[in-house]
Amino acid sequence: MNDLSPALDLGDYAGTRTPWDDPDWRLRALGWAAQALRNAGLREAKDQGRTVRVRPWSVLVRFPLEDGAGAWFKANPPASAFEAALGDALARWVPEHVLHPYAVDAERGWSLWPDGGTVFADVLNAPGAPDPHAWEEPLRQYATMQRALIPYADKAEAIGVPSVRSAVLAKTYERMVTRCTALDAQERAALLARTGQVADWCAELESFGMPDSLDHSDLHEAQIFAPGAAHPGRYAFFDWGDAVVGHPFSSLLVNARAARRRYGPDLLPRLRDAYLEPWTGEGHSAAELRRAVSLACRLGAVSRAGSWGRLFPGAGTGPGEGTDAARWLRELFAEPPL
């Protein structure tokens, strides 16, 4: 057992309550992770402290290892507990695109992961960083992974990944608007009055006939590992707690917004087309694919709104609780980035 006091990172959520506040839970969780390390043949460094990152949506603990690397324990809330089992499944379904967990406890939503190396965000932020087109290759690889995951969409849902397929998305939107406490009665009524418009967008998107797949739903530069010496040229995608099963093109919503903030809007068509390369050649015109991207990015706001319901019970986020879900519900009717 590492006896050094852990360094605790609460970010902007000092008032958040999570299982980390329960000493018995900490004992069980850290004991499980330490045993999983031993089972994997790894030794924790005794002269270094663990680091703990607590958020309303996860608890992360880094275990320093004797070889200088680290291992990460993650605990998910009940609504995203599927991430543990999904991570295990992805390592079998698309092993070349993801990290492989050391251990998972699917029932409790616990998982233990290797350190994936350099995060893509650090590459983009480095002095003399690559040009904006550095986003193109990870998007191609991500799209290739999504295509490989099409046969597993039903299995992902069986694991517990939420469905936002076109057939249910309008009803999902309606339910979210009805339950969102950050909306006043007038705005709620106005948004509910647009449910038919959402259904029309869903019907148009479905008419293109693109198969559903896994959508990471929060794919930005801090959720991607850059290629390393062990896997040159290969990007790895991680942190699947916001994932949904639905239209794959919705995955572009978050990274398009991130790239636009960093580089401006002129880059976005090129990134879109890089993502679409693996989807060409199946009878869809370029215009149809681009229209599908626009619709899917717009409708992706529904899954982003839903992700704010996947918090630890009673965690709370302060006076702004619910405002993030409301913001994404409004975003549905803004002009999409692509």
Summary of the structure (lengths in Angstrom):
residues: 338
radius of gyration: 20.3
end to end distance: 50.4
largest distance: 60.9
contacts: 1057
relative contact order: 0.14
helix: 52%
strand: 13%
